[in-house]
């Protein structure tokens, strides 16, 4: 649970120290005042990245050199101060002690974000869908994040060698065992988690919309499940090596894979209406919420960015029932509706980068 959040020169916040009152925290205010920025700060302290942009420079207040974020975390067993400074370089601290590896910092908070942008995990690019899946798996399995980092580092090096005018075949080949070893771990974990998400999401849409609805989540990879071992991946890479040299990048591996949602056996990416994509993306997020809270309800947090107001009564009931499993919930609204779920909430008003109780 986050007891305190500190922001300095982050987005439109110059200096803000927020003390949160309990499990359910509601931020209200007009659009553009900084409600979502608070959720983004919490998310950044979890993953060292934003759920809204890939450009870190966008997060610093205009006209400043960088930003600072800090949070006091409480659990039944400990309390910790986590801090991030992002100026010319990023520095991380836990209880004032410097942290060198980002993998040792990431995951102390486990957030699931619910926002209108979730539809992009269906309608967006394969890269967007892979990124969302990888972030979620990293919440469940800390070693997955390290495996992914190691895979990407080796991939960048091999691709660099492939683009050189003078090709060094031995150097190109030398990266393949590393890529195959980490690729095996990544692909197998993706297959496992996609299957689990499909099971949960299908159950949720049936509860909300009825048994005539079904959701399928499919993982598309050139590395088939039965071939997702190191030796098979190595053979694939050897077979593609000459083509990789001609095209200048690695053409086999989890970096090119995709995931898609199917509603009643129709691809939502290709044929889904906006309404169908929205309900399917919500069911997928609720499935993620169920899985993460089953694994670790003590450090899991729901970040809800003004999405519940447009839900029908049955969907809203399912939504609040699911997010109640989290240790803490943060919701943003322009105007709070009367809901029984909000009876014990702590309310904050946000205006021009200032948060008041």
VENMODA-V554220 format. One record per pair of residues at least 6 apart in sequence whose ideal C-beta (glycine too) atoms are under 7 Angstrom apart, sorted by sequence separation. I is the first residue (numbers start at 1). J is the second residue. D is the distance in Angstrom with one decimal. If there is no record, write none. Layout:
I:J:D  I:J:D
//
This chain:
7:13:4.3  29:35:5.4  44:50:6.0  60:66:5.4  61:67:6.8  73:79:6.4  84:90:6.8  85:91:4.7  92:98:7.0  93:99:6.3  99:105:4.9  138:144:5.4  244:250:5.6  262:268:6.7  266:272:7.0  323:329:5.4  336:342:6.6  8:15:5.4  43:50:6.7  60:67:4.6  72:79:6.4  73:80:4.8  91:98:6.7  92:99:4.1  121:128:6.5  137:144:5.0  138:145:4.1  161:168:6.1  206:213:6.1  244:251:5.5  260:267:5.9  261:268:4.8  293:300:5.2  348:355:5.2  349:356:5.1  27:35:4.5  43:51:5.1  59:67:5.9  84:92:5.9  120:128:5.5  121:129:5.7  205:213:5.0  243:251:6.0  268:276:6.1  292:300:5.0  308:316:6.1  311:319:6.0  348:356:6.7  7:16:4.6  50:59:6.2  72:81:5.5  73:82:6.4  260:269:5.5  263:272:6.3  268:277:5.4  348:357:5.9  40:50:5.6  83:93:4.4  92:102:6.8  161:171:5.1  162:172:6.3  205:215:5.0  223:233:6.0  6:17:5.1  27:38:5.9  40:51:6.6  70:81:6.5  71:82:5.5  94:105:6.8  121:132:4.8  161:172:4.9  240:251:5.0  308:319:5.8  40:52:6.0  70:82:6.8  82:94:5.5  202:214:5.7  240:252:5.0  268:280:5.6  4:17:6.9  5:18:4.6  70:83:4.4  92:105:4.7  202:215:4.6  223:236:6.7  263:276:5.6  289:302:6.8  4:18:6.8  80:94:6.0  81:95:5.5  134:148:6.0  158:172:6.1  201:215:4.7  222:236:7.0  4:19:5.3  5:20:7.0  69:84:4.8  80:95:5.8  81:96:7.0  237:252:5.5  3:19:6.9  201:217:6.4  236:252:4.6  3:20:6.3  68:85:5.1  158:175:4.0  198:215:6.9  263:280:5.7  2:20:5.7  157:175:5.7  198:216:5.9  66:85:6.8  67:86:5.6  198:217:4.0  261:280:5.3  304:323:6.7  66:86:5.1  197:217:5.3  13:34:6.3  66:87:3.3  154:175:5.0  158:179:6.8  302:323:4.4  320:341:4.5  12:34:5.0  65:87:5.5  11:34:6.5  194:217:5.4  261:284:6.6  13:37:6.5  45:69:5.5  154:178:4.3  155:179:6.3  302:326:4.4  309:333:6.7  12:37:6.3  44:69:6.1  154:179:5.2  194:219:4.4  301:326:5.8  304:329:6.7  11:37:4.0  45:71:5.3  82:108:5.9  300:326:5.0  301:327:6.6  304:330:6.8  306:332:5.0  10:37:6.8  300:327:5.9  301:328:4.9  302:329:4.5  303:330:5.3  304:331:4.3  305:332:5.3  306:333:5.8  41:69:5.4  80:108:6.9  151:179:6.4  191:219:5.8  297:325:6.0  299:327:6.6  306:334:6.8  309:337:5.9  11:40:7.0  110:139:4.8  190:219:5.7  297:326:6.9  298:327:5.5  56:86:6.3  222:252:5.6  297:327:5.9  10:41:5.7  151:182:3.9  107:139:6.8  150:182:5.2  151:183:6.2  286:318:7.0  290:322:6.4  293:325:3.9  221:254:6.8  286:319:6.9  289:322:5.1  293:326:6.0  7:41:5.5  187:221:6.1  191:225:5.3  289:323:6.5  73:108:6.3  107:142:5.5  147:182:4.9  151:186:6.1  5:41:6.4  48:84:6.8  73:109:6.8  187:223:5.2  221:257:4.3  286:322:4.9  289:325:6.8  5:42:6.7  45:82:6.0  191:228:6.9  220:257:6.2  147:185:4.8  148:186:6.3  219:257:6.8  220:258:4.6  45:84:6.3  106:145:6.3  147:186:5.8  2:42:6.6  44:84:6.9  188:228:5.3  219:259:5.3  220:260:6.8  187:228:4.5  218:259:6.8  103:145:5.6  217:259:6.3  218:260:5.4  103:146:5.1  184:228:6.0  217:261:5.5  218:262:6.5  144:189:5.6  184:229:5.7  184:230:4.9  215:261:6.3  216:262:4.2  14:61:6.4  11:59:6.2  141:189:6.4  215:263:6.1  10:59:6.1  12:61:6.7  181:230:5.5  184:233:6.0  11:61:6.6  180:230:4.7  183:233:5.2  214:264:5.7  9:60:5.9  10:61:6.7  213:264:6.5  9:61:4.2  137:189:5.7  137:190:6.9  140:193:6.9  180:233:4.1  48:102:5.6  180:234:4.5  9:64:4.2  137:193:5.2  9:66:6.9  10:67:4.3  48:105:6.9  133:190:6.4  177:234:6.7  180:237:6.6  9:67:4.6  48:106:6.2  176:234:6.0  179:237:6.8  8:67:6.3  9:68:6.9  10:69:6.1  47:106:5.8  8:68:4.0  46:106:6.9  176:237:4.8  7:69:6.1  51:113:5.0  6:69:6.9  46:109:4.3  6:70:4.0  45:109:6.2  46:110:6.9  190:254:6.8  46:111:5.0  194:259:6.1  215:280:6.1  5:71:5.2  4:71:6.5  42:109:6.9  187:254:5.2  4:72:4.1  43:111:5.4  186:254:4.5  215:283:6.1  2:71:5.3  3:72:4.6  42:111:6.3  172:241:6.9  43:113:6.4  183:253:5.2  2:73:6.1  3:74:5.0  183:254:5.6  1:73:7.0  1:74:4.9  179:253:6.1  167:245:5.8  205:283:4.6  204:283:4.5  162:244:5.6  201:283:4.6  204:286:5.1  162:245:6.0  201:284:5.0  204:287:6.0  163:248:4.7  162:248:5.2  201:287:4.1  162:249:6.2  197:284:6.6  200:287:3.5  47:135:6.5  159:249:5.1  197:287:5.1  200:290:5.4  159:250:5.9  197:288:6.9  200:291:6.3  158:250:5.7  155:250:6.0  196:291:6.2  155:253:6.9  155:255:5.9  208:314:5.9  208:315:5.2  208:318:5.4  207:318:6.1  204:318:6.9  133:259:5.7  130:257:6.4  130:258:6.9  129:258:6.1  129:259:5.0  126:258:4.1  122:261:5.4  122:268:5.1  123:269:6.2  122:269:5.9  122:272:6.8  136:288:5.5  140:292:6.9  139:292:5.7  123:277:5.8  122:277:4.8  140:295:6.0  119:277:5.1  122:280:6.2  119:278:5.7  122:281:5.4  121:281:5.8  119:281:5.0  118:281:4.3  121:284:6.9  118:285:5.8  114:285:5.5  112:285:6.6  112:288:5.4  112:289:5.1  112:292:6.1  110:292:5.8  110:296:6.1  114:302:6.9  110:299:5.1  114:303:7.0  109:299:6.0  110:300:4.6  111:301:4.7  112:302:5.7  113:303:4.7  114:304:4.6  115:305:4.1  108:299:6.8  110:301:6.8  114:305:6.6  116:307:6.2  109:301:5.8  111:303:5.2  113:305:7.0  115:307:6.2  114:307:5.1  76:298:6.9  75:298:5.6  75:299:6.8  42:301:6.9  43:303:6.3  42:303:6.3  39:303:4.4  39:305:5.8  36:305:5.4  42:330:6.8  39:330:5.9  39:332:6.6  36:332:6.1  35:332:4.0  27:330:6.9  31:334:6.3  25:329:6.9  30:334:6.2  23:328:5.6  24:329:5.0  25:330:5.0  26:331:5.1  27:332:4.8  28:333:5.1  23:329:6.4  28:334:6.9  26:333:6.6  28:335:6.8  28:336:5.6  26:336:5.9  35:350:4.9  26:342:6.5  34:350:5.2  33:350:4.8  38:355:6.8  24:342:6.7  33:351:5.2  26:345:5.0  28:347:6.8  33:352:6.0  34:353:4.8  24:344:6.4  25:345:6.7  29:349:6.0  24:345:4.0  25:346:5.3  26:347:4.9  27:348:5.0  28:349:5.8  29:350:3.6  26:348:6.8  28:350:6.9  29:351:5.6  25:348:6.8  27:350:5.3  22:346:5.6  21:346:3.2  1:327:5.4  2:328:6.3  20:346:6.7  1:328:4.8  18:355:5.1  16:354:6.8  14:353:6.5  16:355:5.9  13:353:4.7  12:353:3.9
//
